[in-house]
Structures are given as structure tokens and as C-alpha cells.
Amino acid sequence: MRNKDGKITIKSIWKWLKSDKGKRYSFFIFYLFFFLILFIYLTIIDSQKGSFNNQNNQGEIESLPFKISSLETNYSFKYSLITNNQIKEYLGKKDNLKITLQDDTGIYSYNYVNNDLIKDDSNNLNLYYEFLDIYNFKKLVKNSKYISKTEYSNKEVSYNYVVTNQELNEYFNLETPNLDLENSLIIKTDSFNNLKEFELDLLNFVNDLNDTKDTSYKIVITYEAKNE
């Protein structure tokens, strides 16, 4: 493959490939270069895909006006259920793949199974536990309609949303007759813009679903304060 000066050039390579010896190896050389180019191409595509996915994930995170990163591990909270102006409160805790609610009658457990939050068979609490999952809550917010926000002097913020019965039907896999009825969602953040509390007024949804005339039905979840 070398020329008369002992150097390897394109001309000398081409001359060698045309020789009898070069022809015997040309098939192997062709596929070697083919797979090398294919490998480089797939590596570039995979790198671009990873970059695109990272941008999408970052976009999803930034699409919320508040932060939930402190609630993606373990934390404590209070779950308040307000029905017909009566308040029932539970102390809540997330510990790895388990979430528990506790009141003066006992402890009620929920576990993550294949990324879905499922209540234990012995758990007989009649409440909307889906909101205990912060990722489910994030989906709810993204499918809600943003209305306004209020900023306070201590840097805390209150965000106001509405979510229709239709969205809640899809969320719970249920059916209500009046899909356009709206339900209020108020989200409060601390001075570090972390999710501090949310209040979901489900009165329209519950009355429409059960054909009842309840006077109030609210879920309020207050998270333990965490500063950055």
C-alpha cells in the first residue's frame, strides 16, 4: 500500500485495492468501513435523542410555576377533608414506596406498585387518595386552567386554577353528566417557591357524580415546611 517513497497515500491505497491482493481484502474492508460509519451515525442519533429527551424533561419541570422537588423523596404532610362543613384531618407521611395516613382510629397504608399508588386491602378510608401521589397531582395541575396568582410581601404566592369535571373524569376514570362544571384549585407556595399547600374544591364534581346536594367538599393537603 506504500508508494515508491515508502509513504501511504490515497493513490497508493487505490492502486493496492486494484491489485490481486487488494481485491481479496476489498470485501472485508468495505464492510469494515460500512459498520464503522453506521456506528458513528447511530451514536450521533442516540446523543441527539438523549439531548432532546433531557430538554423535554426540563420543559415539563419548568412548566409548573412552583417547585415540587422536595416532595419527590420522603416528607410529611396533613390531609384535611372538609365535607358539609365538618373537618376530618389525617397526619400523612411518605416513606420510600409507602404512604400512610393516621388519625385517632388507626393507620391507613398506600403502596406504590409498578409506579401506581394502591391502597391496602385492609384500608377502608373513603377519600380521594390519588392526590397523595405528587406526580398524579402534577398531572392534574397541568390539565387545569390557570386563572391568576397573588403575590404576598413575604414572597409567598397563591396560584388559582380551575379544573373541569371532564378532566377529573379522565383523572379518576369516572363519568359525570355535566362535563363543563368547574372546580377550584388553589395552590400556595412558600418563600422559596416550594409547594406548601393546595386546596381542591370538589363540590361540583362530587354532587354531579353522586347526584347529591352536599354543601361542601374540599381536600386540603399541607406539606411540611422545607427550606433550601
C-alpha positions in Angstrom: 0.0 0.0 0.0 3.0 2.3 0.2 4.3 4.3 -2.8 7.9 4.2 -4.0 8.9 6.7 -1.3 7.5 4.4 1.4 4.5 6.6 2.2 0.8 5.6 2.4 -1.3 7.9 0.2 -4.8 7.8 -1.3 -3.2 7.0 -4.6 -1.2 4.1 -3.2 -4.2 2.7 -1.4 -6.3 2.9 -4.5 -3.6 1.2 -6.5 -3.3 -1.6 -3.9 -7.1 -2.2 -3.9 -6.9 -2.7 -7.7 -4.2 -5.3 -7.3 -5.0 -9.0 -7.0 -4.1 -9.0 -3.3 -6.2 -5.9 -2.6 -9.2 -7.4 -4.3 -9.1 -10.3 -1.9 -9.5 -7.9 1.0 -11.8 -5.3 -0.6 -15.0 -7.1 0.6 -13.8 -7.2 4.2 -12.6 -3.5 4.0 -15.9 -2.4 2.5 -18.0 -3.9 5.4 -15.5 -2.6 8.0 -16.0 0.9 6.8 -19.7 0.4 6.4 -20.2 -0.7 10.0 -17.8 2.0 11.3 -19.9 4.7 9.5 -23.1 3.1 10.8 -21.8 3.0 14.4 -20.8 6.7 14.2 -24.2 7.6 12.8 -26.2 5.7 15.4 -24.0 7.2 18.2 -24.8 10.7 16.9 -28.5 10.0 16.7 -28.6 8.5 20.2 -26.8 11.5 21.6 -29.2 13.9 19.9 -32.2 11.8 21.2 -30.8 11.9 24.7 -30.4 15.7 24.5 -33.9 16.1 23.1 -35.4 14.0 26.0 -33.5 16.0 28.6 -34.9 19.2 27.1 -38.4 17.7 27.2 -38.0 16.6 30.8 -36.6 20.0 31.7 -39.5 21.6 29.9 -42.0 19.5 31.9 -40.4 20.6 35.1 -40.3 24.2 34.2 -44.0 24.1 33.0 -45.0 24.3 36.7 -44.7 27.8 38.2 -43.7 26.2 41.5 -41.2 23.6 42.7 -42.1 20.0 43.9 -38.5 18.6 44.0 -38.6 18.5 47.8 -41.7 16.2 47.6 -40.1 13.7 45.3 -38.4 11.8 48.2 -39.7 11.4 51.7 -41.8 14.0 53.5 -44.7 14.6 56.0 -48.0 16.4 55.4 -51.5 16.9 56.7 -54.6 15.7 54.7 -57.8 17.6 55.6 -61.2 16.5 54.2 -63.9 19.1 54.6 -67.4 17.7 53.9 -70.6 19.6 54.8 -68.5 22.0 56.9 -67.1 19.2 59.0 -63.3 18.7 59.0 -61.6 15.3 59.2 -57.8 15.5 59.5 -55.1 12.9 58.9 -51.4 13.1 59.5 -49.6 11.8 56.5 -46.1 10.5 55.8 -44.3 9.3 52.7 -41.5 6.8 53.3 -39.9 5.4 50.1 -42.7 3.4 48.4 -45.2 3.7 51.2 -47.6 6.5 52.2 -49.6 6.4 55.4 -52.4 8.4 56.8 -53.1 8.4 60.6 -55.9 9.6 62.8 -57.3 8.6 66.2 -58.8 5.4 64.8 -55.7 3.9 63.2 -53.1 3.9 60.4 -54.1 3.6 56.7 -51.5 2.5 54.2 -50.9 3.0 50.5 -48.1 1.5 48.5 -46.5 2.1 45.1 -46.9 -0.9 42.8 -45.4 -0.5 39.4 -45.4 3.2 39.9 -49.2 3.3 40.8 -50.3 4.2 44.3 -52.6 1.4 45.6 -54.3 1.3 49.0 -54.0 -1.8 51.2 -56.9 -4.3 51.2 -57.5 -3.5 54.9 -57.7 0.2 54.2 -61.4 1.3 54.3 -61.0 5.1 54.1 -63.4 6.6 51.7 -61.4 9.5 50.3 -59.7 10.6 47.1 -56.2 9.2 47.9 -54.9 9.7 44.3 -53.8 13.2 45.3 -51.4 11.8 47.8 -49.2 11.0 44.8 -47.3 14.1 43.9 -46.8 13.0 40.3 -50.6 12.5 39.9 -51.1 15.9 41.4 -48.6 17.4 38.9 -50.6 15.9 36.1 -53.8 17.4 37.5 -52.2 20.9 37.6 -51.0 20.6 34.0 -54.5 19.7 32.9 -56.1 22.5 34.8 -56.7 26.0 33.6 -54.6 28.7 35.1 -56.6 31.8 36.2 -54.4 34.1 38.3 -51.9 34.4 41.1 -51.4 36.6 44.1 -48.0 37.5 45.4 -47.5 38.4 49.1 -45.0 40.6 50.8 -43.3 37.6 52.4 -42.6 36.2 48.9 -45.2 33.5 49.2 -47.5 33.1 46.2 -51.1 31.7 45.7 -52.0 30.3 42.3 -55.6 29.9 41.2 -56.7 27.2 38.7 -60.0 25.6 37.7 -60.4 22.0 36.6 -63.5 20.8 34.8 -65.5 17.6 35.6 -64.3 16.2 32.3 -60.7 16.5 33.4 -61.5 14.9 36.7 -63.4 12.1 35.0 -60.3 11.2 33.0 -58.2 11.6 36.1 -60.3 9.1 38.1 -61.6 7.1 35.2 -65.2 8.0 36.2 -68.2 9.6 34.5 -70.3 12.6 35.4 -73.1 14.0 33.3 -72.1 17.7 33.4 -68.6 17.8 32.0 -68.2 21.5 31.9 -68.7 22.2 35.6 -65.7 23.8 37.1 -63.9 23.0 40.3 -61.5 25.4 42.1 -57.8 24.6 42.7 -55.7 26.9 44.9 -52.0 26.3 45.2 -49.8 28.0 47.8 -46.1 28.2 47.8 -43.6 29.2 50.4 -41.0 32.0 50.1 -38.7 29.5 48.3 -41.4 28.7 45.7 -41.8 25.2 47.1 -45.3 23.7 47.0 -46.7 24.4 50.5 -50.4 23.6 50.3 -53.2 23.0 47.9 -56.9 23.2 48.3 -59.1 21.4 45.8 -62.9 22.2 45.9 -64.6 19.1 44.5 -68.2 20.1 45.4 -69.4 20.4 41.8 -67.7 17.1 40.9 -68.9 15.1 43.9 -72.5 16.3 43.6 -72.6 15.7 39.9 -71.1 12.2 40.3 -73.3 11.0 43.2 -76.4 13.1 42.5 -76.1 14.6 45.9 -76.5 18.1 47.4 -73.5 18.4 49.7 -72.8 21.9 50.9 -69.0 21.5 50.8 -66.4 19.0 49.7 -62.8 20.2 49.9 -59.4 18.5 50.1 -56.6 20.4 51.6 -53.1 19.0 51.8 -50.4 20.9 53.7 -46.8 19.9 53.3 -44.1 20.1 56.0 -42.0 23.2 55.5 -38.7 22.7 53.8 -36.2 25.5 53.2 -33.5 25.4 50.6 
